[in-house]
Amino acid sequence: MSVFPAKEKPTTDEPTGRVDVYEAVFSALAHPARRRVLLTVYFNGGSMTAGEIAAVFAHSWQTTTRHLQVLEAAGLLSSERQGRSRVYRLQRSRLDLVTQWLAHFSQQHGPPDRNQGEPLT
């Protein structure tokens, strides 16, 4: 099983400016405010308008907008215009990448656990 999503696996012949999908996702998740935005959207049914999201947080509108842009660029949220509002939706498939990546560390065939007394090489 590959740890890279289909069609997004980095190769050596791609331009060096291309950002790794995992780097974008984990960088977006590194900020506590962005994790709170994701939780807020999740617990509100998976979609909210930008105004609804902004109303939950004490940040300025510009700060909230920047957090939403980072989450959207990482593929964790998607957005669409509905009239004068922008609706943001949680992208569970991108969140599944995090789960799949972390699952590698719980697999039995991985490197030996230090607590088992086996030497690491």
Backbone torsions as a table, in degrees:
resi	resn	phi	psi	omega
1	MET	NA	130.0	179.7
2	SER	-82.0	144.9	175.9
3	VAL	-86.0	-2.2	179.7
4	PHE	-103.1	139.2	177.2
5	PRO	-69.4	155.8	-179.4
6	ALA	-56.2	140.1	177.0
7	LYS	63.4	8.1	178.4
8	GLU	-124.4	11.4	179.4
9	LYS	-71.3	123.3	-179.2
10	PRO	-69.0	144.2	176.2
11	THR	-125.6	162.9	-177.2
12	THR	-71.9	-19.5	-178.6
13	ASP	-93.2	5.9	174.9
14	GLU	-84.0	155.7	178.8
15	PRO	-58.2	144.4	-176.8
16	THR	-68.6	-16.2	179.4
17	GLY	-76.4	-10.5	-179.0
18	ARG	-68.7	129.9	-178.9
19	VAL	-88.3	132.6	175.6
20	ASP	-61.9	136.7	-179.6
21	VAL	-57.2	-44.7	-179.5
22	TYR	-65.0	-38.1	177.7
23	GLU	-61.1	-43.5	179.8
24	ALA	-64.3	-44.6	-178.3
25	VAL	-66.4	-50.1	-177.4
26	PHE	-69.3	-31.8	175.2
27	SER	-65.4	-41.7	178.1
28	ALA	-64.3	-39.5	-179.0
29	LEU	-76.4	-12.3	-177.2
30	ALA	-69.0	-24.3	-177.5
31	HIS	-91.2	126.8	-176.9
32	PRO	-60.7	-33.8	179.6
33	ALA	-65.2	-37.6	179.5
34	ARG	-70.8	-35.5	174.8
35	ARG	-63.6	-38.5	178.1
36	ARG	-66.2	-37.9	176.7
37	VAL	-60.3	-47.2	179.7
38	LEU	-60.4	-44.0	178.6
39	LEU	-63.1	-41.5	179.8
40	THR	-61.6	-46.6	178.9
41	VAL	-63.9	-43.5	179.8
42	TYR	-58.2	-49.5	-176.4
43	PHE	-76.9	-2.2	173.8
44	ASN	-109.5	30.4	173.4
45	GLY	89.0	4.9	175.8
46	GLY	94.0	-4.6	176.0
47	SER	-150.7	143.7	178.7
48	MET	-152.9	155.4	173.8
49	THR	-78.2	160.4	177.8
50	ALA	-58.7	-39.8	179.0
51	GLY	-63.5	-40.0	177.8
52	GLU	-64.6	-41.4	178.7
53	ILE	-64.7	-46.9	-178.3
54	ALA	-61.6	-34.3	-178.7
55	ALA	-66.1	-23.3	-178.6
56	VAL	-78.4	-26.7	-172.6
57	PHE	-109.7	152.7	-179.6
58	ALA	-88.2	4.0	179.9
59	HIS	-70.1	161.1	172.2
60	SER	-68.2	161.8	178.6
61	TRP	-58.1	-41.4	-178.9
62	GLN	-63.1	-40.7	179.2
63	THR	-66.1	-44.6	178.7
64	THR	-61.3	-44.4	178.9
65	THR	-59.9	-42.6	179.9
66	ARG	-62.8	-43.5	177.9
67	HIS	-61.2	-41.5	178.9
68	LEU	-64.9	-38.5	178.1
69	GLN	-64.1	-41.8	179.4
70	VAL	-64.3	-44.2	179.4
71	LEU	-64.6	-37.3	178.5
72	GLU	-70.7	-41.4	178.8
73	ALA	-62.7	-32.3	178.3
74	ALA	-80.1	-7.7	179.7
75	GLY	83.3	10.6	-179.5
76	LEU	-82.9	-25.5	173.8
77	LEU	-129.1	151.2	168.7
78	SER	-122.2	160.9	179.5
79	SER	-140.1	156.5	174.1
80	GLU	-149.3	148.9	177.8
81	ARG	-79.1	134.0	171.7
82	GLN	-131.4	97.7	-175.1
83	GLY	66.3	-123.6	179.9
84	ARG	-92.2	-1.0	-177.3
85	SER	-105.2	156.7	171.8
86	ARG	-114.3	122.7	-178.8
87	VAL	-100.8	128.6	178.3
88	TYR	-104.3	136.6	179.7
89	ARG	-124.1	138.9	176.8
90	LEU	-68.5	135.2	178.5
91	GLN	-105.4	92.4	-175.2
92	ARG	-62.9	-30.5	-178.7
93	SER	-63.4	-36.9	178.7
94	ARG	-72.5	-35.0	175.5
95	LEU	-66.5	-30.3	177.0
96	ASP	-62.6	-28.3	176.7
97	LEU	-60.0	-39.0	179.5
98	VAL	-64.8	-46.0	179.4
99	THR	-60.4	-44.5	179.9
100	GLN	-64.2	-41.2	-179.5
101	TRP	-65.4	-44.5	179.8
102	LEU	-67.7	-28.2	-179.8
103	ALA	-61.7	-26.4	178.9
104	HIS	-60.3	-27.6	-177.4
105	PHE	-84.7	-8.1	178.5
106	SER	-109.0	2.0	180.0
107	GLN	-75.8	143.7	-176.2
108	GLN	-69.2	-26.3	-175.6
109	HIS	-89.5	12.1	179.8
110	GLY	-77.8	-170.8	179.1
111	PRO	-61.4	153.9	-178.6
112	PRO	-65.0	148.8	177.7
113	ASP	-78.3	135.2	179.4
114	ARG	-56.9	-32.2	-177.9
115	ASN	-71.7	-10.6	179.6
116	GLN	-86.6	-2.4	176.5
117	GLY	80.1	4.7	179.1
118	GLU	-84.2	137.7	-179.4
119	PRO	-70.4	143.8	174.3
120	LEU	-92.5	137.5	179.2
121	THR	-111.2	NA	NA
